[in-house]
Amino acid sequence: MHARCRLILIVLLVCLGEELVAQERGQRDSSVTPVPIVVGRDLAALGAGAGLAILAQRVDLRVRNAVRSSDRQDNRALDALESVGDLWGGGAAVGAGLVLWSGGRYVGNATVAASGFRAIEAIAVSGQVTALLKGVFGRARPRVDSTSAWNVRFGRGFSRPRGDYQSMPSGHSTAAFAFAAAVTGEVVRRAPAQARLVGVTTYGLAGITAWSRLHSNAHWLSDVTMGAAIGMVSGWVVTRGHATRPNNRVDRLILGRALSPFVTSLPQGGTVLGASIVWR
């Protein structure tokens, strides 16, 4: 999963870099003035997220003990919610983005297709930030050390196996909130009448994902708080970047006619899902 995200991110950065060069040369629509990729309110939101994570760290042990109490751990309904959250943040959100993109392209729904692709972009970008911070902080997960909520050794997360010292921030929460912010942001712009339903659904799933990481003893409250902030800001950056750079090369390739998904049946039985590329 990490390798795929890195590949997606590299492709996106190369394409966006080329688009920025073209923009400087005046080779794009001049009716929309692009804003910087990252603006002040993004940095402010990240700062607020970090501040909330610092405050949450003060109650990490208390929250962990409450969530891990025997009555909550023996509750089957909560176990089911944990499974949903772990699945969504662990890869299902990426899969949902692919389904939205391919399904939207297949039926000709530009809003659905764009929303799916924005989700994939946001998850890829936020995943790289979170992976770096995991390595830098080297924080022990609560399943490793449940007595100290700040067992941190900077740089330890790059070398220790199995991710036991990669607790801060939560990757699952990052992905879930990146999906929610990107999809909701794109729907707000393209189909505002559907924005409330989409927002409630996607952010609800993100909240379940964050809670599931506490319930499964994989993360502290401050981990999921920081992950949520990184994910949401990534979603905002991606949607705003494309909204102020219409008809950019990334969109022309992924959302235009150059790349088209298809479904076909094999003579010997079975179905093949794929995509065709038109080179010009």
C-alpha positions in Angstrom: 0.0 0.0 0.0 2.8 2.4 0.9 4.6 1.6 -2.4 1.5 2.3 -4.4 0.9 5.6 -2.7 4.5 6.7 -3.4 4.1 5.8 -7.0 0.9 7.8 -7.3 2.4 10.8 -5.5 5.5 10.8 -7.8 3.3 10.8 -10.9 1.1 13.6 -9.5 4.0 15.8 -8.5 5.6 15.4 -11.9 2.4 16.3 -13.8 1.6 19.2 -11.5 5.1 20.5 -11.8 4.8 20.5 -15.6 1.5 22.2 -15.3 2.9 25.0 -13.2 5.6 25.6 -15.8 3.0 25.8 -18.5 1.0 28.2 -16.4 4.0 30.6 -16.2 4.2 30.5 -19.9 0.6 31.5 -20.3 -0.5 28.1 -21.8 -3.7 27.8 -19.8 -7.1 29.4 -19.1 -6.5 32.9 -17.9 -10.0 33.3 -16.5 -9.1 31.6 -13.3 -6.2 32.8 -11.1 -4.5 30.0 -9.4 -3.7 30.3 -5.7 -0.6 28.8 -4.1 -0.9 25.1 -3.5 -0.7 25.6 0.3 -2.2 28.8 1.8 -2.1 30.3 5.2 -5.3 28.7 6.5 -3.9 25.3 5.7 -0.9 26.0 7.9 -3.2 27.4 10.5 -5.3 24.3 10.4 -2.2 22.1 10.8 -1.1 24.2 13.7 -4.5 23.9 15.3 -4.4 20.1 14.8 -0.9 20.0 16.4 -2.2 22.1 19.3 -5.2 19.8 19.8 -2.9 16.8 19.7 -0.7 18.3 22.4 -3.8 18.9 24.6 -5.1 15.3 23.8 -1.7 13.9 24.9 -2.5 15.1 28.4 -5.4 12.7 28.6 -4.1 9.9 26.3 -3.7 7.5 29.2 -7.1 8.2 30.7 -8.9 7.9 27.3 -7.0 4.7 26.5 -8.0 3.1 29.8 -11.6 4.1 29.3 -11.8 2.7 25.8 -10.0 -0.4 26.7 -12.3 -1.2 29.7 -13.6 -4.7 29.8 -17.3 -3.7 29.3 -16.4 -1.9 26.0 -14.0 -4.6 24.8 -16.7 -7.3 25.3 -19.3 -5.3 23.4 -20.0 -7.0 20.1 -21.5 -3.9 18.5 -18.3 -1.9 19.3 -16.2 -4.7 17.9 -18.2 -4.5 14.7 -17.6 -0.8 14.5 -13.9 -1.4 15.1 -13.8 -3.8 12.1 -15.5 -1.2 9.9 -13.1 1.6 10.9 -10.0 -0.6 10.5 -11.1 -1.8 7.1 -12.0 1.7 5.9 -8.8 3.4 7.0 -6.7 0.3 6.1 -7.3 0.4 2.4 -11.0 0.4 1.7 -11.0 4.2 1.3 -8.5 3.9 -1.5 -10.6 1.2 -3.1 -13.7 3.4 -2.8 -11.8 6.2 -4.5 -10.9 3.9 -7.4 -14.5 2.7 -7.6 -15.8 6.2 -7.7 -13.4 7.3 -10.4 -13.8 4.2 -12.6 -17.6 4.1 -12.1 -18.0 7.8 -12.7 -16.0 7.6 -15.9 -17.8 4.5 -17.0 -21.3 6.1 -16.7 -20.2 9.6 -17.6 -20.7 11.2 -14.2 -17.9 13.9 -13.9 -18.7 14.7 -10.3 -18.4 11.1 -9.1 -15.2 10.5 -11.2 -13.5 13.7 -10.0 -14.5 13.0 -6.3 -12.9 9.6 -6.5 -9.7 10.8 -8.0 -9.4 13.7 -5.6 -9.7 11.1 -2.7 -6.9 9.0 -4.1 -4.7 12.1 -4.6 -5.4 13.3 -1.0 -4.7 9.9 0.5 -1.4 9.6 -1.4 -0.2 13.1 -0.4 -1.3 12.8 3.2 0.2 9.3 3.5 3.6 10.6 2.6 3.5 13.3 5.3 2.2 10.8 7.9 4.9 8.2 7.0 7.6 10.7 7.5 6.3 11.9 10.9 5.9 8.3 12.0 9.5 7.7 11.4 10.6 11.0 13.0 8.6 10.7 16.2 9.3 7.0 16.8 6.4 6.8 19.3 5.5 3.5 20.9 2.0 2.3 20.3 -0.2 1.7 23.3 -0.1 -2.0 22.7 3.7 -1.8 23.1 3.7 0.5 26.1 0.4 1.1 27.8 1.9 2.9 30.9 3.6 5.8 29.2 1.7 7.9 26.7 4.8 9.7 25.5 7.3 6.9 24.9 9.1 8.8 22.1 12.6 8.5 20.6 13.1 10.7 17.6 14.1 8.7 14.5 13.2 5.3 16.0 10.3 4.8 13.7 12.5 4.5 10.7 14.3 1.4 12.0 12.0 -0.6 14.3 10.0 -3.5 12.7 6.3 -4.1 12.5 5.4 -0.5 13.1 5.5 -0.8 16.9 7.1 2.5 17.1 5.2 4.4 14.4 2.2 5.4 16.5 2.2 9.2 15.8 0.2 10.1 13.7 -2.4 7.5 12.8 -2.2 6.5 9.2 -5.7 5.0 9.2 -7.2 8.3 10.5 -5.1 10.3 8.0 -6.5 8.3 5.0 -10.1 8.4 6.3 -10.1 12.1 6.9 -8.3 12.8 3.6 -11.0 10.9 1.8 -13.7 12.8 3.6 -12.2 16.2 3.0 -11.4 15.6 -0.7 -14.7 14.0 -1.6 -16.8 16.5 0.3 -14.9 19.4 -1.0 -15.3 18.3 -4.6 -19.0 17.7 -4.1 -19.5 21.1 -2.5 -18.1 22.6 -5.7 -19.8 20.5 -8.3 -23.0 19.3 -6.7 -23.7 21.4 -3.5 -27.2 19.9 -3.1 -25.6 16.5 -2.2 -22.9 18.0 0.0 -24.5 17.5 3.3 -25.3 13.8 2.8 -21.8 13.2 1.4 -20.2 15.1 4.3 -22.1 13.3 7.0 -21.3 9.9 5.5 -17.7 10.4 4.8 -16.8 12.2 8.0 -18.9 9.7 9.9 -16.7 6.9 8.5 -13.6 8.9 9.3 -14.8 9.3 12.9 -15.5 5.6 13.2 -12.0 4.9 11.8 -10.3 7.2 14.4 -12.3 5.6 17.2 -11.5 2.1 16.0 -7.7 2.8 16.3 -8.3 3.6 20.0 -10.5 0.6 20.6 -8.0 -1.8 18.9 -5.1 -0.4 21.1 -3.2 0.7 18.0 -3.1 4.4 18.7 -3.4 7.1 21.3 -6.0 9.9 21.1 -3.3 12.4 20.1 -2.2 10.1 17.3 -5.7 10.2 15.7 -6.1 13.9 16.3 -2.9 14.7 14.4 -3.8 12.2 11.6 -7.2 13.8 11.2 -5.7 17.3 10.8 -3.1 16.1 8.2 -5.8 14.2 6.3 -8.3 17.1 6.1 -5.7 19.7 5.1 -4.5 17.4 2.4 -8.0 17.0 1.0 -8.5 20.8 1.1 -5.2 21.4 -0.7 -5.9 18.9 -3.4 -9.4 20.1 -4.2 -8.5 23.8 -4.1 -5.4 23.2 -6.3 -7.5 21.6 -9.0 -10.4 24.0 -8.7 -8.0 27.0 -9.4 -6.2 25.1 -12.2 -8.9 23.8 -14.5 -8.0 21.6 -17.4 -4.6 20.8 -15.9 -2.6 17.9 -17.3 -3.5 15.6 -14.4 -7.2 16.0 -15.0 -6.8 15.8 -18.8 -5.1 12.5 -18.4 -7.2 10.9 -15.5 -10.6 12.6 -16.0 -10.4 13.3 -19.7 -10.6 11.0 -22.7 -7.0 10.0 -22.6 -7.6 7.3 -19.9 -10.9 5.4 -19.9 -11.9 2.5 -17.7 -13.7 -0.5 -19.3 -15.4 -3.7 -18.3 -15.4 -6.7 -20.7 -16.3 -10.4 -20.6 -13.9 -13.1 -21.6 -14.9 -15.8 -24.1 -13.9 -18.5 -21.6 -15.9 -16.8 -18.9 -15.1 -14.2 -16.3 -14.9 -10.4 -16.4 -11.9 -8.1 -16.9 -11.6 -4.6 -15.5 -9.1 -2.3 -17.1 -8.3 1.1 -18.6 -7.4 2.2 -22.1 -4.9 5.0 -22.8 -5.0 7.2 -25.8 -1.6 8.8 -26.7 -1.6 12.0 -28.6 
